[in-house]
Amino acid sequence: VIAAYNESEDWLNQVNEYIDANIAFAKEYFAQNLPKAKMVEPEGTYLIWVDLREYCSDAKKLEELMIQKAKVVLDEGYIFGEEGVGFERINAACPRSILKECLDRMKNALL
């Protein structure tokens, strides 16, 4: 634990830069491939919230599309309350190849 606190700043900075780049990648991906999606800029987290109501306004149908058609399991926005209906929460703290595959699958399921 002492080493983690005293000797890991470089690693932490690299991880944060990578996650920030993943978030920027996702933002650009949505703009180019799912332009009606509205991504919420994360504030101090690696979790991306994206509003997909323009593609599917029914929360249960959206969940079914993600699981059955896209084959991705995300945090459904509705589990966080009425304000989250139509949103998906995506973890950006992963390899970019995994994030891209997830986004590609989402795009193919929604279009």
Secondary structure, DSSP 8 states (H G I E B T S, - for coil): -HHHHHH-HHHHHHHHHHHHHHHHHHHHHHHHH-TT-EEE--SSSSEEEEE-TTT---HHHHHHIIIIIS----EEGGGG-GGGTTEEEEE-SS-HHHHHHHHHHHHHHH-
